Amino acid sequence: MRLVFSLLLFSLINSASAQAGFDVFESSITEIQTALERGETTSTELVVQYLARIQAYDKQGPALNSIIRINPAALELAASLDAEREASAARSLLHGIPIVVKDNYNTVSMPTTGGSVALANFRPTINATQVDKLIAAGAIILAKTNLHEFAYGITTVSSLLGQTRNPYDIRRVPGGSSGGTGAAVAASFAAIGLGSDTCGSIRIPSAFNNLIGLRPSKGLSSIYGVMPLSHTQDVAGPLARSAEDLAIVLDIVKGYDPNDEATEVANAGDLPGFLDQLGSIDLNRLRIGKLSSYLERADSDVRGVIEAALEWYQQQGVEIVEVEIPELASLISGSGVIGHEFRVDLNQYLSAFMSQNVDSLADIVDLGLFHEAVRGVLTRSRGAELNEERYQTALATRMALRQAIETVFADNDLDAIVYPPIGQTQVFIGESQPGNNCSIAANAGLPALSMPAGFSDDGLPIGMELLGKFFDDPRLLAIAYPYERALQTRQAPSTTPALEAGLAPATTRVSLSFRRAGVDLDGGFEFDVLTNRLSFEVALGAGNAASVYAVTLVIEDESGAELAGPVVLNMLGPDTSRASGSYFMSQRFRQAFNEERVYLKVFASGLPPAGAMQPLR
């Protein structure tokens, strides 16, 4: 069946490419909609192209492992929306545009699993409210994405799908819990994706995948039909490659929902418009608070990138002031409610939507239907009894936290407060991820935007968080917008490039022979752009091992090849005649390789002390 699908998809993508000439890679919602209106592509062709990218990069190549399920009705829906566009007009800017959805949102067309084998075939009978709103706007739900199981963690590993990888470095985590959505949107598996945020689960994947994502004010949009972790703290919404894309979707999903009492605040009057306010900011009138303590405890890469971003804002006329929130640590520690709410909330959800698989968290834990990574949090939650007094104290402390933050805003006349969404760069898969700063916004119920700020020296995306006043969500996006436009902060990951005739780029192979001063050396090199791996095999001629004491790769510096930089890879050492292996190519190495500035450098007794070089390409 999979082979048949692959052959069909290959045929469709070639046909679509020939007809359209439009590439979904890194395309914005507006660009896609313009192409649709001009007849340069169709929604059917869009679905085919996105499916081809998923096929090439999610289970093959870099094997991001971000997609749990493909919507079997996606092509049929696309054809119907194409016909509707032809007969009348587009419903919205999202008409006929494929999106992906985190697999804790109810979807009638596909199971909703929370990433757990316990709910592998759980089929709610209604969609989540936000899903319904997007479908009504004409969006195509293309696929469901992986998440940290039950959204209870920040590295995105689940018992149903396993570990999702970061497309910017597949050895590292994509953040979480919406890491599947983050990786998928970064890799152009869809135009945009839905995530949820209980404590950082939109903001961290945004920071780790060079995306922009908003944790909205509590009640701005509905969480009805989203599998709960903490109903008083959960929010849900999009992750995007640009501020404009984010604004388009936020304008659609916001608003009152009678099924979610928290959205009563959105029923009181006109809601702020995200797209309308996007270009409305006068930077000369802004005051931004820098939460110094959170920057100081971040690692040097994160701190340096955010400081540089703040310097740019300052150069544009923004006033930057250092601030602290009194008793912040104690207010945060005293206002956590996830431990009080998760068991009760999940059990109520399973009952409300009539799960036939399991009835309760106790069933899931007792049957071992979870990944080892969530054993601790699930076991503690399974045995937790609601202490009403402690729970009410936590809720009261939450209000005290909000009041403390609002006082800092008022006393300093601030438009936003800045700090890192997470103070450490992406850890390697299997490691614990430190540095989470999620609780300020999450516990206070205030909006917080994670925006791309730059990259580490290793080429890892780094985000900057803007905390705002309640229901000031569009203003945060408007503050981020000029930085995005001026700095061109969006950079696609190298592991998921544009397809070529529906296929991933082929591996680059290089062969060379080094003949100098009696040294006889042959080498073969393969660069896999999809994994950023350089594989090599080098061999010395007979009798050379005694005279050759090192065979290396170096990167040419700006001064020229004769002044090449230090060794970046040692392939052969003393008294060795043959070697093979692989090397993960950093962003700097990849760039040098593409620019043909990587050199083989041989050190031998018959050569100059500084060695002798030959271009690798």
C-alpha positions as CSV (number, residue, x, y, z in Angstrom):
1,M,0.0,0.0,0.0
2,R,2.8,2.4,0.9
3,L,4.6,1.6,-2.4
4,V,1.4,2.3,-4.3
5,F,0.9,5.6,-2.5
6,S,4.5,6.6,-3.1
7,L,4.2,5.9,-6.8
8,L,1.0,7.8,-7.0
9,L,2.5,10.7,-5.1
10,F,5.5,10.8,-7.4
11,S,3.3,10.9,-10.4
12,L,1.1,13.7,-8.9
13,I,4.0,15.9,-7.8
14,N,5.6,15.7,-11.3
15,S,2.3,16.6,-12.8
16,A,1.7,19.4,-10.4
17,S,5.2,20.8,-10.9
18,A,4.8,20.8,-14.7
19,Q,1.4,22.6,-14.4
20,A,2.2,25.1,-11.8
21,G,5.8,26.0,-11.5
22,F,4.9,27.2,-8.0
23,D,6.9,25.9,-5.0
24,V,5.5,25.7,-1.5
25,F,9.0,25.8,0.0
26,E,9.1,28.7,2.5
27,S,6.0,30.2,0.8
28,S,3.8,32.5,2.9
29,I,0.1,32.4,3.2
30,T,-0.2,35.6,1.1
31,E,2.2,34.2,-1.6
32,I,0.2,31.0,-1.8
33,Q,-3.1,32.8,-2.0
34,T,-1.8,35.1,-4.7
35,A,-0.6,32.1,-6.7
36,L,-4.0,30.4,-6.3
37,E,-5.9,33.5,-7.4
38,R,-3.7,33.9,-10.5
39,G,-4.1,30.2,-11.4
40,E,-0.4,29.5,-11.0
41,T,-1.3,26.6,-8.7
42,T,-4.3,24.8,-7.2
43,S,-5.1,23.6,-3.7
44,T,-4.8,20.0,-5.0
45,E,-1.3,20.8,-6.2
46,L,-0.4,22.4,-2.9
47,V,-1.4,19.2,-1.0
48,V,0.6,17.1,-3.4
49,Q,3.7,19.3,-2.9
50,Y,3.4,19.3,0.8
51,L,2.9,15.5,0.9
52,A,6.0,15.1,-1.3
53,R,8.0,17.1,1.2
54,I,6.7,15.0,4.1
55,Q,7.6,11.9,2.2
56,A,11.1,13.1,1.4
57,Y,12.0,14.5,4.8
58,D,9.8,13.2,7.7
59,K,10.6,9.5,7.6
60,Q,13.5,9.7,5.1
61,G,16.6,11.9,4.8
62,P,16.8,13.9,8.0
63,A,13.9,11.8,9.3
64,L,12.3,14.6,11.4
65,N,9.6,12.3,12.6
66,S,7.1,15.1,13.1
67,I,4.0,13.8,11.4
68,I,1.8,11.2,13.2
69,R,-0.9,10.9,10.5
70,I,-1.8,12.2,7.1
71,N,-5.4,13.2,6.6
72,P,-6.8,10.6,4.1
73,A,-9.3,13.1,2.8
74,A,-6.8,15.9,2.1
75,L,-6.7,15.6,-1.6
76,E,-10.5,15.2,-1.8
77,L,-11.0,18.4,0.3
78,A,-8.5,20.3,-1.8
79,A,-10.4,19.4,-5.0
80,S,-13.7,20.5,-3.4
81,L,-12.1,23.8,-2.4
82,D,-10.6,24.3,-5.9
83,A,-14.1,23.8,-7.3
84,E,-15.6,26.3,-4.8
85,R,-13.0,28.9,-5.7
86,E,-13.8,28.4,-9.4
87,A,-17.5,28.7,-8.8
88,S,-17.6,31.6,-6.4
89,A,-14.7,33.1,-4.4
90,A,-12.2,32.3,-1.7
91,R,-13.7,32.2,1.9
92,S,-10.7,33.8,3.4
93,L,-6.9,34.1,3.1
94,L,-6.7,30.5,4.2
95,H,-9.0,29.1,1.5
96,G,-7.5,26.0,0.1
97,I,-4.3,26.2,2.1
98,P,-2.9,23.1,3.9
99,I,-2.1,23.4,7.6
100,V,-0.9,20.9,10.3
101,V,-2.4,20.4,13.7
102,K,-0.9,19.2,17.0
103,D,-2.3,15.8,17.9
104,N,-4.0,17.0,21.0
105,Y,-6.7,18.9,19.0
106,N,-9.9,17.0,18.4
107,T,-10.3,16.1,14.7
108,V,-13.2,14.1,13.4
109,S,-11.2,13.1,10.2
110,M,-8.3,11.6,12.2
111,P,-7.7,10.1,15.7
112,T,-6.6,12.4,18.5
113,T,-3.9,10.7,20.4
114,G,-2.0,13.1,22.6
115,G,1.0,11.2,21.3
116,S,0.1,8.2,23.4
117,V,-0.3,4.5,22.4
118,A,-3.2,4.5,24.9
119,L,-5.2,6.7,22.6
120,A,-3.9,5.5,19.2
121,N,-7.4,5.0,17.8
122,F,-9.4,7.6,19.9
123,R,-11.8,9.4,17.6
124,P,-13.7,12.3,19.1
125,T,-17.0,13.0,17.5
126,I,-16.5,16.7,17.2
127,N,-13.6,19.0,16.2
128,A,-11.9,21.4,18.5
129,T,-13.3,24.9,18.2
130,Q,-10.2,26.3,16.6
131,V,-10.1,23.4,14.0
132,D,-13.7,24.2,13.1
133,K,-12.9,27.8,12.7
134,L,-10.0,27.1,10.3
135,I,-12.1,24.6,8.3
136,A,-14.9,27.1,8.0
137,A,-12.2,29.6,6.7
138,G,-11.3,27.0,4.0
139,A,-8.1,25.6,5.5
140,I,-7.2,22.0,4.7
141,I,-6.2,19.9,7.8
142,L,-3.3,18.1,6.1
143,A,-1.8,16.1,9.0
144,K,-1.6,15.7,12.8
145,T,1.8,16.4,14.4
146,N,3.8,14.7,17.1
147,L,4.0,16.2,20.6
148,H,5.6,15.5,23.9
149,E,3.2,12.9,25.2
150,F,0.1,14.5,26.7
151,A,1.9,17.8,26.2
152,Y,3.7,17.2,29.5
153,G,7.3,18.1,28.5
154,I,9.5,20.2,26.3
155,T,11.6,17.8,24.1
156,T,8.8,16.1,22.0
157,V,9.0,12.4,22.5
158,S,5.9,10.2,22.6
159,S,5.1,6.5,22.9
160,L,3.1,6.6,19.7
161,L,5.7,8.1,17.4
162,G,9.0,8.5,19.3
163,Q,11.4,11.4,19.1
164,T,11.0,14.3,16.8
165,R,14.2,15.9,15.5
166,N,15.2,19.5,15.1
167,P,15.6,20.3,11.3
168,Y,18.4,22.8,12.1
169,D,20.4,20.0,13.8
170,I,18.9,16.6,13.7
171,R,20.9,15.5,16.6
172,R,19.0,17.9,18.8
173,V,15.5,18.3,20.2
174,P,12.9,20.6,18.5
175,G,11.5,21.9,21.8
176,G,8.1,21.0,23.0
177,S,5.5,20.1,23.7
178,S,4.5,21.4,20.2
179,G,7.8,20.2,18.7
180,G,6.2,18.2,15.9
181,T,4.3,21.3,14.7
182,G,7.5,23.4,15.1
183,A,9.6,21.0,13.1
184,A,6.9,20.5,10.4
185,V,6.3,24.3,9.9
186,A,10.0,25.0,9.8
187,A,10.5,22.3,7.2
188,S,7.6,23.6,5.0
189,F,5.4,20.6,5.5
190,A,2.5,23.0,5.6
191,A,1.9,26.8,5.5
192,I,1.3,27.0,9.2
193,G,0.6,24.8,12.2
194,L,-1.4,24.7,15.4
195,G,0.1,24.1,18.8
196,S,-0.8,24.5,22.4
197,D,1.0,26.2,25.4
198,T,0.5,25.3,29.0
199,C,4.0,26.3,30.0
200,G,6.1,27.2,27.0
201,S,4.8,24.6,24.5
202,I,4.3,27.2,21.7
203,R,7.1,29.5,22.6
204,I,9.9,27.0,23.0
205,P,9.4,25.2,19.7
206,S,9.1,28.6,18.0
207,A,12.4,29.6,19.5
208,F,14.1,26.3,18.6
209,N,12.8,26.2,15.0
210,N,13.3,29.9,13.9
211,L,9.5,30.5,14.1
212,I,7.2,33.0,15.6
213,G,4.5,31.9,18.0
214,L,2.2,33.6,20.5
215,R,0.9,32.3,23.8
216,P,-2.3,34.4,23.7
217,S,-4.0,36.0,26.7
218,K,-6.0,33.4,28.5
219,G,-9.5,33.6,26.9
220,L,-8.6,35.3,23.7
221,S,-9.3,32.0,21.9
222,S,-10.9,28.7,22.8
223,I,-9.3,25.6,24.0
224,Y,-12.5,23.5,23.7
225,G,-11.7,20.2,22.2
226,V,-8.0,20.4,23.0
227,M,-6.8,17.6,25.2
228,P,-6.1,19.3,28.5
229,L,-3.0,19.5,30.7
230,S,-4.3,22.3,32.9
231,H,-7.6,24.0,31.9
232,T,-6.9,27.2,33.7
233,Q,-3.4,27.5,32.2
234,D,-3.8,25.9,28.7
235,V,-4.0,28.1,25.6
236,A,-3.8,27.2,22.0
237,G,-2.9,28.8,18.7
238,P,-0.6,28.9,15.7
239,L,3.2,28.7,15.0
240,A,4.3,30.4,11.8
241,R,7.3,31.3,9.7
242,S,6.4,35.0,9.6
243,A,4.5,37.6,11.7
244,E,2.0,38.1,8.9
245,D,1.1,34.4,8.6
246,L,0.7,34.3,12.4
247,A,-1.6,37.4,12.3
248,I,-3.8,35.9,9.6
249,V,-4.5,32.8,11.6
250,L,-4.9,34.5,14.9
251,D,-7.6,36.7,13.5
252,I,-9.5,33.6,12.5
253,V,-9.2,31.5,15.6
254,K,-9.7,34.3,18.2
255,G,-13.1,35.0,19.8
256,Y,-15.8,33.8,22.1
257,D,-16.8,30.2,22.4
258,P,-19.8,29.2,24.6
259,N,-18.0,25.9,25.2
260,D,-15.1,27.6,26.9
261,E,-16.0,29.9,29.8
262,A,-12.6,31.5,29.8
263,T,-13.5,33.2,26.5
264,E,-16.2,35.3,28.2
265,V,-13.5,38.0,28.2
266,A,-13.5,37.9,24.4
267,N,-17.3,38.5,24.3
268,A,-17.2,41.9,26.0
269,G,-16.5,44.0,22.9
270,D,-14.5,44.4,19.8
271,L,-11.5,42.1,19.7
272,P,-8.1,43.4,18.7
273,G,-7.2,42.8,15.0
274,F,-3.8,41.3,14.5
275,L,-3.4,41.9,10.8
276,D,-4.7,45.4,10.9
277,Q,-2.3,46.4,13.7
278,L,0.8,44.7,12.2
279,G,2.4,47.8,10.7
280,S,1.0,50.3,13.3
281,I,4.0,50.6,15.7
282,D,6.0,53.8,16.0
283,L,9.3,52.5,17.4
284,N,10.3,56.0,18.7
285,R,7.4,55.8,21.1
286,L,8.1,52.4,22.6
287,R,9.5,51.5,26.0
288,I,10.7,47.9,26.5
289,G,11.7,46.5,29.8
290,K,14.7,44.1,29.9
291,L,14.3,41.4,32.6
292,S,18.0,41.5,33.5
293,S,18.0,38.5,35.9
294,Y,16.6,36.2,33.2
295,L,19.2,37.4,30.6
296,E,22.1,37.1,33.1
297,R,21.3,33.4,33.8
298,A,21.0,32.5,30.1
299,D,23.9,30.9,28.2
300,S,26.3,33.2,26.3
301,D,24.8,32.5,22.9
302,V,21.3,33.2,23.9
303,R,22.2,36.3,25.9
304,G,24.4,37.7,23.1
305,V,21.8,37.3,20.4
306,I,19.0,38.9,22.5
307,E,21.3,41.8,23.6
308,A,22.1,42.4,19.9
309,A,18.4,42.4,19.1
310,L,17.7,44.9,21.9
311,E,20.5,47.1,20.6
312,W,18.9,47.2,17.2
313,Y,15.6,48.3,18.7
314,Q,17.4,50.9,20.7
315,Q,19.0,52.2,17.5
316,Q,15.5,52.6,16.0
317,G,14.5,54.9,18.9
318,V,13.1,52.3,21.4
319,E,13.8,53.1,25.0
320,I,15.2,50.0,26.8
321,V,15.0,50.0,30.6
322,E,16.2,47.3,33.0
323,V,13.5,45.9,35.2
324,E,12.9,43.3,37.8
325,I,9.6,41.8,39.1
326,P,9.6,41.8,42.9
327,E,9.5,38.3,44.5
328,L,9.2,36.7,41.0
329,A,10.6,33.3,41.9
330,S,8.4,32.8,44.9
331,L,5.3,34.0,43.1
332,I,6.0,31.6,40.2
333,S,6.7,28.6,42.5
334,G,3.5,29.3,44.5
335,S,1.2,29.7,41.5
336,G,1.7,26.4,39.6
337,V,-1.5,24.4,39.1
338,I,-0.7,21.7,36.6
339,G,-0.2,19.2,39.4
340,H,-3.6,20.0,40.8
341,E,-5.5,19.9,37.5
342,F,-4.0,17.4,35.1
343,R,-5.5,14.1,36.4
344,V,-9.0,15.6,36.9
345,D,-8.9,17.5,33.6
346,L,-7.8,14.5,31.5
347,N,-10.3,12.2,33.1
348,Q,-13.1,14.6,32.4
349,Y,-11.9,15.0,28.8
350,L,-11.9,11.2,28.2
351,S,-15.4,11.0,29.6
352,A,-16.7,14.0,27.7
353,F,-15.5,12.7,24.4
354,M,-16.2,9.1,25.0
355,S,-12.9,7.4,24.8
356,Q,-13.3,3.7,24.1
357,N,-9.6,3.0,24.7
358,V,-9.1,4.0,28.3
359,D,-11.3,5.7,30.9
360,S,-8.7,7.5,33.0
361,L,-5.1,8.5,33.7
362,A,-5.0,5.6,36.2
363,D,-5.7,3.2,33.3
364,I,-2.9,4.7,31.2
365,V,-0.4,4.5,34.0
366,D,-1.4,1.1,35.3
367,L,-1.2,-0.5,31.8
368,G,2.1,1.2,31.0
369,L,0.7,2.9,28.0
370,F,3.2,5.8,27.9
371,H,6.8,6.7,27.0
372,E,9.5,6.4,29.7
373,A,10.1,10.1,29.3
374,V,6.8,10.9,31.0
375,R,6.8,8.2,33.6
376,G,7.6,10.6,36.5
377,V,5.0,13.2,35.7
378,L,2.2,10.7,34.9
379,T,2.9,8.6,38.0
380,R,2.9,11.6,40.3
381,S,-0.3,12.9,38.7
382,R,-2.0,9.5,38.8
383,G,-1.6,9.4,42.6
384,A,-2.3,13.0,43.3
385,E,-5.3,13.9,45.3
386,L,-6.8,17.4,44.9
387,N,-6.0,19.5,47.9
388,E,-8.6,22.2,47.6
389,E,-6.9,24.6,50.1
390,R,-3.5,24.4,48.3
391,Y,-5.3,24.7,44.9
392,Q,-7.1,27.9,45.9
393,T,-3.9,29.3,47.4
394,A,-2.1,28.6,44.0
395,L,-4.9,30.4,42.1
396,A,-4.7,33.4,44.5
397,T,-0.9,33.5,44.1
398,R,-1.5,33.5,40.3
399,M,-3.5,36.7,40.7
400,A,-0.7,38.2,42.8
401,L,1.8,37.3,40.1
402,R,-0.3,39.1,37.5
403,Q,-0.6,42.2,39.7
404,A,3.1,42.3,40.3
405,I,3.8,42.2,36.6
406,E,1.1,44.8,35.8
407,T,2.6,47.1,38.5
408,V,6.0,46.9,36.7
409,F,4.3,47.7,33.4
410,A,2.6,50.7,34.9
411,D,5.4,52.1,37.0
412,N,7.8,52.0,34.0
413,D,5.3,52.8,31.3
414,L,6.2,49.7,29.4
415,D,4.9,48.3,26.1
416,A,6.6,44.9,26.6
417,I,9.1,43.0,28.8
418,V,11.8,41.0,27.1
419,Y,13.6,37.9,28.2
420,P,14.6,34.5,26.6
421,P,11.7,32.0,26.2
422,I,14.4,29.5,27.1
423,G,17.8,30.4,28.4
424,Q,19.7,27.4,26.9
425,T,20.2,26.3,23.3
426,Q,18.8,23.0,22.0
427,V,20.2,19.9,23.9
428,F,21.1,16.7,22.2
429,I,18.3,14.1,22.0
430,G,18.1,12.1,25.2
431,E,19.3,14.9,27.4
432,S,17.2,17.0,29.7
433,Q,16.4,20.5,28.4
434,P,17.2,23.3,31.0
435,G,16.5,27.0,30.9
436,N,12.7,27.1,30.6
437,N,11.2,30.6,31.4
438,C,7.6,29.7,30.6
439,S,6.0,30.4,33.9
440,I,5.9,34.2,33.9
441,A,3.2,34.4,31.2
442,A,1.7,31.0,31.7
443,N,1.0,31.4,35.4
444,A,-0.2,35.0,35.0
445,G,-2.4,34.4,32.0
446,L,-0.7,37.1,30.0
447,P,0.3,37.1,26.3
448,A,3.8,36.3,25.4
449,L,5.3,36.2,21.9
450,S,8.4,34.2,21.0
451,M,10.1,35.8,18.0
452,P,13.2,34.8,16.0
453,A,16.1,36.9,17.3
454,G,19.1,35.3,15.5
455,F,21.3,32.2,15.6
456,S,24.1,30.8,17.8
457,D,27.6,30.3,16.6
458,D,26.6,26.7,15.9
459,G,23.7,27.8,13.6
460,L,21.0,27.1,16.2
461,P,17.9,29.3,16.2
462,I,17.5,31.6,19.2
463,G,14.2,33.2,20.2
464,M,13.3,36.3,22.2
465,E,10.1,36.6,24.3
466,L,8.0,39.7,24.5
467,L,5.6,39.7,27.5
468,G,2.6,42.0,27.2
469,K,-0.4,43.3,29.1
470,F,-3.6,41.4,29.1
471,F,-5.3,41.4,25.7
472,D,-2.4,43.5,24.2
473,D,-1.6,40.5,22.0
474,P,-1.6,42.3,18.6
475,R,0.8,45.0,20.0
476,L,3.4,42.3,20.7
477,L,3.2,41.1,17.2
478,A,3.4,44.6,15.8
479,I,6.6,45.2,17.9
480,A,8.2,42.1,16.5
481,Y,7.2,42.8,12.9
482,P,9.8,45.6,12.0
483,Y,12.7,43.5,13.4
484,E,11.6,40.5,11.3
485,R,11.5,42.7,8.1
486,A,14.7,44.6,8.8
487,L,16.9,41.6,9.9
488,Q,15.3,39.0,7.6
489,T,15.3,36.6,10.6
490,R,13.7,33.7,8.9
491,Q,16.2,31.2,7.5
492,A,15.1,27.8,6.2
493,P,16.8,24.7,7.7
494,S,19.5,23.2,5.4
495,T,18.2,19.6,6.0
496,T,14.9,20.2,4.2
497,P,15.6,22.2,1.0
498,A,13.4,22.8,-1.9
499,L,12.6,19.6,-3.8
500,E,13.9,19.0,-7.3
501,A,11.2,17.5,-9.6
502,G,9.6,16.2,-6.4
503,L,12.7,14.6,-5.0
504,A,15.2,15.6,-2.4
505,P,18.6,16.8,-3.6
506,A,21.1,14.0,-4.2
507,T,24.2,13.4,-2.1
508,T,27.3,15.3,-3.3
509,R,30.3,13.0,-4.0
510,V,33.9,14.1,-4.3
511,S,37.0,12.1,-5.2
512,L,40.5,13.4,-5.0
513,S,44.1,12.3,-5.3
514,F,47.0,13.9,-3.5
515,R,50.4,13.5,-5.0
516,R,53.2,15.6,-3.6
517,A,56.7,15.1,-2.2
518,G,56.4,11.3,-2.4
519,V,53.0,11.2,-0.6
520,D,50.4,9.1,-2.4
521,L,46.9,9.6,-1.0
522,D,43.4,8.9,-2.4
523,G,40.2,10.0,-0.8
524,G,36.4,9.8,-1.3
525,F,33.9,12.2,0.3
526,E,30.1,12.2,0.4
527,F,28.1,15.2,1.7
528,D,24.5,14.4,2.6
529,V,22.7,17.8,2.7
530,L,19.7,16.1,4.4
531,T,21.6,15.0,7.4
532,N,24.6,17.4,7.3
533,R,26.9,14.5,7.4
534,L,30.3,14.4,5.6
535,S,31.4,10.8,5.1
536,F,35.0,10.1,4.2
537,E,37.4,7.3,3.2
538,V,41.1,8.0,2.8
539,A,43.9,5.7,2.0
540,L,47.7,6.1,1.7
541,G,49.7,4.3,-0.9
542,A,52.1,1.5,0.1
543,G,55.0,2.7,2.2
544,N,53.5,6.2,2.9
545,A,52.3,5.5,6.5
546,A,55.7,6.0,8.1
547,S,56.2,9.5,6.6
548,V,52.6,10.9,6.9
549,Y,51.6,11.9,10.4
550,A,48.3,13.6,9.8
551,V,45.6,14.0,7.1
552,T,43.1,16.7,7.9
553,L,40.4,19.1,6.7
554,V,40.7,22.8,7.2
555,I,38.5,25.8,6.3
556,E,40.1,28.6,4.3
557,D,40.0,31.9,6.1
558,E,39.3,35.3,4.6
559,S,43.0,35.9,3.8
560,G,43.4,33.0,1.4
561,A,44.1,29.3,1.2
562,E,47.7,29.6,2.2
563,L,46.6,31.0,5.6
564,A,43.9,28.4,6.2
565,G,42.4,28.1,9.6
566,P,42.9,25.4,12.2
567,V,42.1,21.7,11.7
568,V,38.3,21.0,11.8
569,L,38.5,17.2,11.1
570,N,41.4,14.8,11.5
571,M,41.0,11.7,9.4
572,L,44.4,10.0,9.6
573,G,47.0,10.1,12.4
574,P,50.6,8.7,12.7
575,D,51.3,5.2,11.5
576,T,47.8,4.8,10.0
577,S,47.3,4.1,6.3
578,R,43.5,3.9,5.9
579,A,40.5,5.4,7.7
580,S,36.8,6.1,7.2
581,G,34.1,7.8,9.2
582,S,31.6,10.6,9.2
583,Y,31.5,14.1,10.5
584,F,28.6,16.4,11.4
585,M,29.0,19.6,9.5
586,S,28.4,22.7,11.4
587,Q,26.7,25.7,9.8
588,R,30.2,27.3,9.3
589,F,31.5,24.1,7.7
590,R,28.5,23.7,5.4
591,Q,28.8,27.3,4.2
592,A,32.5,26.8,3.5
593,F,31.9,23.5,1.8
594,N,29.3,25.1,-0.5
595,E,31.7,28.0,-1.2
596,E,34.5,25.5,-2.0
597,R,36.7,26.8,0.9
598,V,37.3,23.4,2.5
599,Y,40.8,22.0,1.9
600,L,42.5,18.7,2.4
601,K,45.7,19.3,4.4
602,V,48.5,16.8,4.7
603,F,51.3,16.8,7.2
604,A,54.3,14.6,6.3
605,S,58.0,14.5,6.8
606,G,58.7,15.5,3.2
607,L,56.3,18.5,3.2
608,P,56.6,22.0,4.8
609,P,56.0,22.1,8.6
610,A,52.7,23.9,7.9
611,G,51.6,21.1,5.7
612,A,50.4,21.0,2.1
613,M,46.8,21.7,0.9
614,Q,44.5,20.7,-1.9
615,P,40.9,21.9,-2.5
616,L,38.3,19.3,-1.5
617,R,36.1,20.5,-4.4
